[in-house]
Amino acid sequence: MILQDDNKAVVLLSGGLDSATALAIAKNAGFACHCLSFDYGQRHMLELAAAAKITGHLGGVDHRIVKIDLSKDGGFGSSALTDDIPVPKQCQPDGEIPITYVPARNTIFLSIALGYAEVIGAFDIFIGVTMVDYSGYPDCRQEFITAFESMANLATIATVKGEQKLKIHAPLIAMSKAEIITTGTDLGVDYSLMHSCYDPTDKGLACGKCDSCRFRRAGFEEAGVPDPTKYSYQ
Amino acid sequence: MILQDDNKAVVLLSGGLDSATALAIAKNAGFACHCLSFDYGQRHMLELAAAAKITGHLGGVDHRIVKIDLSKDGGFGSSALTDDIPVPKQCQPDGEIPITYVPARNTIFLSIALGYAEVIGAFDIFIGVTMVDYSGYPDCRQEFITAFESMANLATIATVKGEQKLKIHAPLIAMSKAEIITTGTDLGVDYSLMHSCYDPTDKGLACGKCDSCRFRRAGFEEAGVPDPTKYSYQ
């Protein structure tokens, strides 16, 4: 096991706009970025293909896909992102948790990233969560990230024995979608490579109506940046 | 999603002596126990077969195996429990972390248990870690368990919105191996069903020499309970 390497980071990459921007920020900060995606039983694999492309585009060191079944078949499920539940096409009422929520998903992804970080000798993990457009997911809030970081620093050999502390970076946490897009555009991110629609067509076109599409579209408008997404109705 | 059920618990079951005793304690406390094991690329599958038997023996409601590759092939590895590294057959020097350590294993297992708990409507998770004979694993300490519980209560809808708090039970944490065996024996646990050797023979006999075997054998001796383990040298 490599013990310490200041420059290595594990970057969680979903294939969507937010995590790609987080990767661009990590790269710009000088980290050697080891990208990690999950084949967790999501309804479509477009986002994993996008994540591989994004790693290449933004100069990640490597891209690894970890397989874990969080769908109903795997005993989990109850989410429109993994199971045969229609993806909602209207705004979520305030205070309601959307059906696209996957139980404990970010906790599980960060935990696996933590193990991976220890194996490769990284002390920095990047995750592209954002509180502003967070759709009501509890595991997209700063207090969750802070608590995870405290736990992580008690969980592994490298953090318990070493002098370096593990840091969970959530650089987008206080950004609006427009700010994320502006930041990424300034860093040279090509947003035409992303996939972030919850319910794309068979040909991979975005629906334009789900939470993810609506937030993205409004974000490009507000940022004054042309939206390169290919929509099904165009 | 079922929202609340006081009586449901998720019990992490490895197939070994400790987690079986934790299951017996959970069952004795009145919980309906949903057992969870992991096919994580460990060197042998004997422990998963044992976990299934233990669930039946101790009256667990059901037993689910989640597959996640934490071996070297999966990009993890660096442990004698998952990879082609010889299992040590002598005492670990004080303060050294054994090569049988799997990076962030308990964090990953507890995170998946957390997602599963949210899906089935449980607020109690049992894990059979013990600080006393913990072999130097950082994720077997009370401060880790406490930090994980704090994080978990910020991570899920059920804990954020509900009035019930998620509890991580580590009932063995302060027990010696002898105390665990005495407690389990009093609760009717049949320890002949367990498998906890790190390096069994092809026929499933325990080596008698690895950390796990030595702690178990000494525990039975100290407890004054006959050791039902089948050793390779007998």
Contacts between the chains, C-beta under 8 A, distances in Angstrom:
chain1	res1	chain2	res2	distance
A	1	B	78	5.1
A	64	B	75	4.8
A	66	B	68	7.2
A	66	B	69	7.4
A	66	B	74	6.8
A	66	B	75	7.2
A	67	B	67	7.7
A	67	B	68	7.4
A	67	B	69	6.9
A	68	B	66	7.2
A	68	B	67	7.4
A	68	B	68	4.7
A	68	B	112	7.6
A	69	B	66	7.4
A	69	B	67	6.9
A	70	B	115	6.7
A	74	B	66	6.8
A	75	B	64	4.8
A	75	B	66	7.2
A	75	B	116	6.4
A	75	B	119	7.3
A	76	B	115	6.0
A	76	B	116	6.6
A	76	B	119	5.4
A	77	B	119	6.8
A	78	B	1	5.1
A	78	B	119	5.7
A	97	B	157	4.8
A	97	B	161	7.3
A	101	B	157	6.5
A	102	B	115	7.7
A	103	B	114	7.8
A	103	B	115	4.2
A	103	B	116	7.8
A	103	B	118	3.9
A	103	B	119	5.3
A	103	B	156	6.3
A	103	B	157	7.7
A	104	B	111	6.1
A	104	B	112	7.6
A	104	B	114	4.5
A	104	B	115	3.4
A	104	B	118	6.0
A	104	B	155	5.9
A	104	B	156	5.7
A	105	B	115	7.1
A	106	B	155	7.4
A	107	B	111	4.6
A	107	B	114	5.9
A	107	B	115	7.2
A	107	B	151	7.3
A	107	B	152	7.3
A	107	B	155	4.7
A	107	B	156	7.9
A	108	B	108	7.5
A	108	B	111	4.5
A	108	B	112	5.7
A	108	B	114	7.8
A	108	B	115	5.8
A	110	B	111	7.7
A	111	B	104	6.1
A	111	B	107	4.6
A	111	B	108	4.5
A	111	B	110	7.7
A	111	B	111	4.0
A	112	B	68	7.6
A	112	B	104	7.7
A	112	B	108	5.7
A	112	B	111	8.0
A	114	B	103	7.8
A	114	B	104	4.5
A	114	B	107	5.9
A	114	B	108	7.8
A	115	B	70	6.7
A	115	B	76	6.0
A	115	B	102	7.7
A	115	B	103	4.3
A	115	B	104	3.4
A	115	B	105	7.1
A	115	B	107	7.2
A	115	B	108	5.8
A	116	B	75	6.4
A	116	B	76	6.7
A	116	B	103	7.8
A	118	B	103	3.9
A	118	B	104	6.0
A	119	B	75	7.3
A	119	B	76	5.4
A	119	B	77	6.8
A	119	B	78	5.7
A	119	B	103	5.3
A	138	B	154	6.6
A	138	B	155	6.1
A	138	B	156	6.1
A	138	B	157	5.9
A	138	B	159	7.8
A	138	B	160	4.3
A	139	B	154	7.9
A	139	B	155	5.0
A	139	B	156	7.4
A	141	B	154	7.2
A	143	B	154	5.4
A	144	B	151	7.1
A	144	B	154	4.5
A	144	B	155	5.6
A	147	B	147	7.6
A	147	B	150	5.4
A	147	B	151	3.9
A	147	B	154	5.1
A	147	B	155	7.9
A	148	B	151	5.2
A	148	B	155	7.9
A	150	B	147	5.4
A	150	B	150	7.4
A	150	B	151	7.3
A	151	B	107	7.2
A	151	B	144	7.1
A	151	B	147	4.0
A	151	B	148	5.2
A	151	B	150	7.3
A	151	B	151	4.6
A	152	B	107	7.3
A	154	B	138	6.6
A	154	B	139	7.9
A	154	B	141	7.1
A	154	B	143	5.4
A	154	B	144	4.5
A	154	B	147	5.1
A	155	B	104	5.8
A	155	B	106	7.3
A	155	B	107	4.7
A	155	B	138	6.1
A	155	B	139	5.0
A	155	B	144	5.7
A	155	B	147	7.9
A	155	B	148	7.8
A	156	B	103	6.3
A	156	B	104	5.7
A	156	B	107	7.9
A	156	B	138	6.1
A	156	B	139	7.4
A	157	B	97	4.8
A	157	B	101	6.5
A	157	B	103	7.6
A	157	B	138	5.9
A	159	B	138	7.8
A	160	B	138	4.3
A	161	B	97	7.3
